[in-house]
Amino acid sequence: MSIRESMAKRYHEIINNITNFLQRLSINQNSELEREYYLFIEQDAEKLLDLNNYAILNIELFEKIRNVFKMLATFLEDNQVNSNLSYFNHIINDLYFIFKYVYENILFMIENEFLIES
């Protein structure tokens, strides 16, 4: 397995873990989730910032990142959800900005690929 393949696999695992965390966050609101965020999820999310360094670009990974970004945007924009998760607003905001940056990097890579092929 190449480094790119192993990193792509790791990024899929990270996104799955973050998605799982956000789903649990919307259902169970307890301090253990906050602790889990600062121990594991935050560092894993920041690892996604290296995505463009490995030039990993595939549809499945893009879709997963887009879905997490949409989930975070919904948490921030939906007043009812936002009020239910007010204790976790700082976590949601942190993840939102990380995923916004990751999403923008992916779109930049796609644009570069398009320009190179043109």
ABEGO torsion letter per residue (X at the ends): XBAAAAAAAAAAAAAAAAAAAAAAAAABBBAAAAAAAAAAAAAAAAAAAAAAAAGBBBAAAAAAAAAAAAAAAAAAABAAAAAAAAAAAAAAAAAAAAAAAAAAAAAAAAAAAAAAAX
